């Protein structure tokens, strides 16, 4: 008797598993990994949202999911990485996606388990995932994760994070604030976007500014609740932009900065866009050609050049240098949840050395009487307040005008640090 052929893996699950494997095992950035998987042609527009939710949702709650599975698996390490991912993604669906029936999640995962010939995993997958589906509300009760756990073990299970990260925040910010940061990073971020340069800016602004669900508005930037999906987004689409990043810029009074402004770590130009909106003379650079190409597509007419902010000289002498610093990204784990599973404490030390080098170059390039603006998207004092303190100690000609951090109770679920420095 011939065996029946395996059912094809549903496209959204196939894309999510491919993206997660590339992200966690090949160490790709999660969005880059997802973009590659989505470009495979395996998926239509209706499934893109589900694939994205599975990818990011699993990464946010990976620690919680792995603990649940460990209650029913004697030896998870015997599963191959792809099989562990498949079981984990199916468990995520069962526990956190109400609109997907549990039997459908069990079905595709069991079918996928048969793709490893001779392993006889289908019975294991079926038994474990059915046990997961029987947990009900227990899986959403913190007490379930306290079983036989010390307080640090509970924290890492429930808040789905590595121990070193919880320890860092607890030690630095105290229990109350650390818990707010931990809670924020297991939640999706607010949806932020900016209308500057959109051909229908006036019409869209009038419509969106009246929406009752609007979280916040500043200039042409908006924040909507996490999970907001546009039924019919305009063409061209609105530029996605972290509203918390906008708040960091605004807190440092950009209208007062001497010009021109050199956006020396510009990336795709999110901060450049804000300055253009305000009518500020800005030119931009980044060491990555791909990011500069994206900036030029989205903001045509901006003067750009390829440069390393730690070593290179700008095209013209700036009155202000804006440094959106390379950092550990611990303030935006809601948006980049893969970071917490990839970073190590040694990474943090390497980043602080790079930041020191960038600041040293900036002070050599800025005009006398100018400003240096430092922005990070991390929650690590060595990359924030410690960075500024070290720099000021080495440069008596530089003064701190202002420091700012996103409030820990922000409903945006993203956290930025900013400092405004004046140079004599």
C-alpha positions as CSV (number, residue, x, y, z in Angstrom):
1,X,0.0,0.0,0.0
2,X,1.4,3.4,-1.0
3,X,1.6,6.2,1.5
4,X,-0.6,9.2,0.8
5,X,1.3,12.3,-0.2
6,X,1.8,14.9,2.5
7,X,-0.5,17.9,2.5
8,X,1.3,21.1,1.5
9,X,2.2,23.4,4.4
10,X,-0.2,26.4,4.5
11,X,1.6,29.3,2.9
12,X,1.5,31.6,5.9
13,X,3.0,28.9,8.1
14,X,5.6,28.1,5.5
15,X,6.7,31.7,5.3
16,X,6.8,32.2,9.0
17,X,8.9,29.0,9.6
18,X,11.3,30.0,6.9
19,X,11.7,33.6,8.3
20,X,12.1,32.3,11.9
21,X,14.7,29.8,10.9
22,X,16.7,32.4,9.0
23,X,16.4,34.8,11.9
24,X,17.2,32.5,14.8
25,X,19.6,30.1,13.2
26,X,21.2,32.1,10.3
27,X,21.2,35.3,12.5
28,X,19.4,37.4,9.9
29,X,17.4,40.5,11.0
30,X,13.8,39.4,11.4
31,X,12.4,41.9,9.0
32,X,15.0,41.0,6.3
33,X,14.3,37.3,6.9
34,X,10.6,37.9,6.6
35,X,11.0,40.0,3.4
36,X,13.0,37.2,1.8
37,X,10.4,34.6,2.7
38,X,7.5,36.8,1.5
39,X,9.3,37.3,-1.8
40,X,9.2,33.6,-2.6
41,X,5.9,33.9,-4.4
42,X,4.3,31.3,-2.1
43,X,1.9,33.6,-0.5
44,X,-0.8,36.0,-1.5
45,X,-1.8,39.3,0.1
46,X,-4.4,37.8,2.4
47,X,-1.9,35.6,4.2
48,X,0.9,38.3,4.6
49,X,-0.7,39.6,7.8
50,X,-0.9,36.1,9.3
51,X,2.7,35.3,8.4
52,X,3.9,38.5,9.9
53,X,1.9,38.0,13.1
54,X,3.2,34.5,13.5
55,X,6.8,35.6,13.0
56,X,6.8,38.5,15.3
57,X,4.4,37.1,17.9
58,X,6.4,33.9,18.3
59,X,9.6,35.9,18.8
60,X,7.9,38.1,21.5
61,X,6.6,35.1,23.4
62,X,9.1,32.5,22.6
63,X,10.2,32.0,26.2
64,X,6.7,31.6,27.4
65,X,5.9,29.1,24.6
66,X,9.0,27.1,25.3
67,X,8.1,26.8,28.9
68,X,4.6,25.5,28.1
69,X,6.0,23.0,25.7
70,X,8.6,21.8,28.2
71,X,5.7,20.7,30.5
72,X,4.7,18.1,28.0
73,X,8.0,17.3,26.2
74,X,10.5,15.1,28.1
75,X,13.5,16.1,25.9
76,X,12.8,19.1,23.6
77,X,16.5,18.9,22.5
78,X,15.8,15.7,20.5
79,X,13.7,17.7,18.0
80,X,15.6,19.3,15.1
81,X,15.5,23.1,15.1
82,X,12.9,23.2,12.3
83,X,10.7,20.7,14.2
84,X,11.0,22.7,17.4
85,X,10.0,25.9,15.5
86,X,7.0,24.2,13.9
87,X,5.8,23.0,17.3
88,X,6.4,26.4,18.8
89,X,4.6,28.3,16.1
90,X,1.6,25.9,16.3
91,X,1.5,26.4,20.1
92,X,1.6,30.2,19.6
93,X,-1.4,29.9,17.3
94,X,-3.3,27.8,19.8
95,X,-2.5,30.0,22.8
96,X,-2.7,33.5,21.3
97,X,-4.6,33.5,18.0
98,X,-8.3,33.2,18.8
99,X,-9.4,33.3,15.2
100,X,-7.4,30.1,14.3
101,X,-9.2,26.9,15.5
102,X,-6.9,24.8,17.6
103,X,-7.6,21.7,15.5
104,X,-6.3,23.6,12.4
105,X,-3.0,24.4,14.2
106,X,-2.6,20.8,15.3
107,X,-3.4,19.5,11.8
108,X,-0.8,21.4,9.9
109,X,1.9,20.9,12.5
110,X,1.3,17.1,12.7
111,X,1.4,17.0,8.9
112,X,4.6,18.9,8.9
113,X,6.1,16.5,11.4
114,X,5.8,13.7,8.8
115,X,8.2,15.5,6.5
116,X,11.1,14.1,8.5
117,X,11.1,10.5,7.3
118,X,11.5,7.8,9.9
119,X,11.3,10.1,12.9
120,X,7.8,9.1,13.8
121,X,7.0,12.5,15.2
122,X,3.3,12.7,14.3
123,X,2.1,11.0,17.4
124,X,4.3,13.3,19.6
125,X,3.2,16.4,17.9
126,X,-0.5,15.4,18.1
127,X,-0.2,14.5,21.8
128,X,1.8,17.6,22.9
129,X,-0.3,20.2,20.9
130,X,-3.6,18.7,22.1
131,X,-2.3,19.0,25.7
132,X,-1.5,22.7,24.9
133,X,-4.9,23.3,23.6
134,X,-6.5,21.9,26.8
135,X,-4.7,24.5,29.0
136,X,-7.3,27.2,28.2
137,X,-6.9,30.2,30.5
138,X,-4.1,28.6,32.6
139,X,-1.7,29.5,29.8
140,X,-2.5,33.2,30.4
141,X,-2.2,33.0,34.2
142,X,1.1,34.1,35.6
143,X,0.8,31.5,38.4
144,X,1.1,28.8,35.8
145,X,4.7,30.0,35.1
146,X,5.6,30.2,38.8
147,X,5.6,26.4,39.3
148,X,8.8,25.3,40.9
149,X,10.4,28.6,39.9
150,X,12.5,31.1,41.7
151,X,11.5,34.8,41.0
152,X,14.2,35.2,38.3
153,X,13.0,32.0,36.6
154,X,9.4,33.2,36.7
155,X,10.4,36.5,35.2
156,X,12.2,34.9,32.3
157,X,9.3,32.5,31.6
158,X,6.4,34.9,31.9
159,X,8.1,37.9,30.3
160,X,9.8,35.7,27.7
161,X,13.3,37.2,27.9
162,X,16.9,36.0,28.7
163,X,18.0,36.3,32.3
164,X,20.7,38.8,31.7
165,X,18.2,41.3,30.3
166,X,15.8,41.0,33.3
167,X,18.8,41.4,35.6
168,X,20.1,44.5,33.7
169,X,16.7,46.3,34.0
170,X,16.1,45.2,37.6
171,X,19.5,46.4,38.7
172,X,19.4,49.7,36.7
173,X,15.8,50.9,37.0
174,X,14.3,49.1,40.0
175,X,11.5,46.6,40.2
176,X,8.6,48.8,39.4
177,X,10.1,50.4,36.2
178,X,11.7,47.1,35.1
179,X,8.4,45.4,35.2
180,X,6.9,48.1,33.0
181,X,9.7,47.6,30.4
182,X,9.3,43.8,30.6
183,X,5.6,44.0,30.0
184,X,6.0,46.5,27.1
185,X,8.4,44.2,25.2
186,X,6.0,41.3,25.0
187,X,3.4,43.5,23.5
188,X,3.3,44.8,19.9
189,X,4.2,48.5,19.4
190,X,1.9,51.2,18.4
191,X,1.5,51.8,14.7
192,X,3.3,55.0,13.8
193,X,3.4,56.7,10.4
194,X,4.2,60.1,8.9
195,X,2.4,61.9,6.1
196,X,5.2,64.2,5.0
197,X,5.7,64.1,1.2
198,X,2.5,62.1,0.6
199,X,0.6,63.5,-2.4
200,X,-2.7,63.4,-0.5
201,X,-1.3,64.7,2.8
202,X,-4.1,67.3,3.4
203,X,-6.9,64.9,2.8
204,X,-5.4,62.1,4.9
205,X,-4.5,64.5,7.7
206,X,-8.0,65.8,8.0
207,X,-9.4,62.2,8.0
208,X,-6.9,60.5,10.4
209,X,-6.8,63.4,12.9
210,X,-10.5,62.8,13.6
211,X,-10.2,59.1,14.3
212,X,-11.4,58.3,17.9
213,X,-8.9,55.5,18.3
214,X,-5.9,57.8,17.6
215,X,-3.3,57.5,20.4
216,X,-1.3,60.6,19.6
217,X,-0.5,63.2,17.0
218,X,2.5,65.5,16.5
219,X,3.0,67.5,13.3
220,X,2.4,65.0,10.4
221,X,3.2,62.0,12.6
222,X,0.5,59.8,14.1
223,X,0.3,56.9,16.5
224,X,-2.5,54.3,16.3
225,X,-3.1,51.4,18.7
226,X,-1.0,48.3,18.3
227,X,-2.4,45.8,15.8
228,X,-4.2,48.5,13.7
229,X,-4.7,47.3,10.1
230,X,-5.8,49.6,7.3
231,X,-8.6,48.0,5.3
232,X,-7.7,50.2,2.3
233,X,-4.3,52.0,2.7
234,X,-3.7,54.8,0.2
235,X,-1.3,54.5,-2.7
236,X,1.5,55.3,-2.2
237,X,1.3,53.9,1.3
238,X,2.0,56.2,4.3
239,X,5.6,56.2,5.6
240,X,6.0,53.9,8.7
241,X,7.8,55.7,11.5
242,X,8.1,55.1,15.2
243,X,6.1,57.7,17.0
244,X,8.3,57.3,20.1
245,X,11.3,58.2,17.9
246,X,9.4,61.4,16.9
247,X,8.9,62.2,20.6
248,X,12.6,61.9,21.3
249,X,13.4,64.4,18.5
250,X,10.8,66.8,19.6
251,X,12.0,66.7,23.3
252,X,15.4,68.1,22.1
253,X,13.9,71.2,20.4
254,X,15.1,70.7,16.8
255,X,13.9,74.2,15.8
256,X,16.8,75.6,17.8
257,X,19.6,73.5,16.3
258,X,22.2,75.4,14.3
259,X,22.1,74.4,10.6
260,X,22.9,72.7,8.4
261,X,22.1,69.4,10.2
262,X,24.1,66.3,9.3
263,X,22.0,63.2,10.0
264,X,25.1,61.0,10.2
265,X,23.4,57.7,10.9
266,X,20.4,58.2,8.7
267,X,19.3,54.7,7.8
268,X,16.2,54.9,5.7
269,X,15.7,58.6,6.7
270,X,13.1,58.5,9.5
271,X,14.7,61.4,11.4
272,X,15.6,63.2,8.2
273,X,11.9,63.2,7.3
274,X,11.0,64.9,10.5
275,X,13.6,67.6,10.0
276,X,12.4,68.2,6.4
277,X,8.8,68.5,7.6
278,X,10.0,71.3,9.9
279,X,11.8,73.1,7.1
280,X,15.3,72.4,8.5
281,X,18.3,72.3,6.2
282,X,19.5,68.7,6.5
283,X,21.8,66.4,4.6
284,X,22.2,62.7,5.4
285,X,24.7,59.8,5.3
286,X,24.8,56.1,6.2
287,X,27.5,53.4,5.6
288,X,24.9,51.1,4.0
289,X,24.1,51.7,0.3
290,X,20.8,49.9,0.5
291,X,19.5,52.2,3.2
292,X,20.7,55.3,1.4
293,X,19.0,54.0,-1.8
294,X,15.7,53.6,0.2
295,X,16.1,57.1,1.7
296,X,16.6,58.6,-1.8
297,X,13.5,56.8,-3.1
298,X,11.4,58.0,-0.2
299,X,12.8,61.5,0.1
300,X,14.1,62.5,-3.3
301,X,16.1,65.7,-3.3
302,X,17.9,65.2,0.0
303,X,21.7,65.5,-0.3
304,X,23.1,62.1,0.7
305,X,26.5,60.4,0.7
306,X,27.9,57.1,1.9
307,X,29.9,57.6,5.1
308,X,30.9,56.0,8.4
309,X,30.0,58.3,11.2
310,X,32.9,57.1,13.3
311,X,35.6,58.0,10.8
312,X,34.4,60.1,7.8
313,X,34.2,63.8,7.1
314,X,30.9,65.4,6.0
315,X,30.4,67.1,2.6
316,X,30.0,70.4,4.4
317,X,30.6,71.5,7.9
318,X,27.5,71.0,10.0
319,X,26.1,73.3,12.6
320,X,24.4,70.3,14.2
321,X,25.3,66.6,14.0
322,X,22.4,64.2,14.6
323,X,23.6,60.8,15.8
324,X,20.9,58.1,15.7
325,X,23.4,55.8,17.3
326,X,23.9,52.1,16.5
327,X,22.8,50.5,19.7
328,X,21.6,47.3,21.3
329,X,18.0,48.1,20.5
330,X,16.7,47.0,23.9
331,X,14.1,49.8,23.9
332,X,12.3,48.6,20.8
333,X,12.0,44.9,21.5
334,X,8.3,45.1,20.8
335,X,9.2,46.0,17.2
336,X,12.4,43.9,16.9
337,X,11.8,41.0,19.3
338,X,14.6,38.9,17.7
339,X,17.1,41.2,19.3
340,X,16.6,39.8,22.8
341,X,17.4,36.2,21.6
342,X,20.6,37.3,19.8
343,X,22.3,39.9,21.9
344,X,24.8,39.1,24.5
345,X,26.4,41.2,27.2
346,X,29.7,41.3,25.2
347,X,27.7,42.9,22.3
348,X,26.8,45.8,24.6
349,X,30.5,46.5,25.4
350,X,31.4,46.4,21.6
351,X,28.6,48.9,20.9
352,X,29.6,51.4,23.6
353,X,33.2,51.4,22.1
354,X,31.7,52.2,18.7
355,X,29.5,54.9,20.1
356,X,32.5,56.5,21.8
357,X,34.3,56.6,18.4
358,X,31.3,58.2,16.7
359,X,31.1,61.0,19.3
360,X,34.8,61.6,19.0
361,X,34.5,62.1,15.3
362,X,31.4,64.3,15.7
363,X,33.1,66.8,18.1
364,X,35.9,67.1,15.5
365,X,33.5,67.9,12.7
366,X,30.8,70.2,14.1
367,X,31.1,74.0,13.9
368,X,32.2,75.9,17.0
369,X,29.0,76.9,18.8
370,X,27.2,73.9,17.3
371,X,25.2,71.0,18.7
372,X,25.5,67.3,18.9
373,X,22.3,65.4,19.2
374,X,22.4,61.8,20.5
375,X,19.5,59.4,20.0
376,X,19.4,55.7,21.0
377,X,16.6,53.1,21.0
378,X,17.9,51.1,23.9
379,X,17.5,50.7,27.7
380,X,21.1,50.3,28.8
381,X,22.7,53.0,30.9
382,X,26.2,52.4,29.4
383,X,24.8,53.3,26.0
384,X,22.7,56.2,27.2
385,X,23.5,58.3,30.3
386,X,26.9,56.5,30.8
387,X,27.8,57.3,27.2
388,X,27.1,61.0,27.7
389,X,28.9,61.1,31.1
390,X,32.1,59.5,29.6
391,X,32.1,61.9,26.7
392,X,31.6,65.0,28.9
393,X,34.4,63.9,31.2
394,X,36.8,63.8,28.2
395,X,35.6,67.0,26.6
396,X,35.3,70.0,28.9
397,X,34.4,72.1,25.8
398,X,31.1,70.2,25.6
399,X,28.1,70.9,27.8
400,X,24.9,68.9,28.4
401,X,21.8,71.0,27.6
402,X,19.1,68.3,28.0
403,X,18.5,64.6,28.5
404,X,15.3,62.8,27.8
405,X,13.9,59.3,28.0
406,X,10.5,57.9,27.0
407,X,8.4,57.6,30.1
408,X,8.2,54.0,31.3
409,X,4.4,54.0,31.3
410,X,4.2,55.0,27.6
411,X,1.5,53.2,25.8
412,X,3.6,53.2,22.6
413,X,5.7,50.2,23.9
414,X,8.9,51.7,22.6
415,X,11.6,53.6,24.5
416,X,14.2,56.1,23.3
417,X,16.9,58.1,25.0
418,X,18.0,61.5,23.8
419,X,20.7,64.1,24.7
420,X,21.4,67.6,23.4
421,X,25.0,68.7,23.7
422,X,26.4,72.1,22.9
423,X,30.0,72.6,21.7
424,X,32.0,75.8,22.5
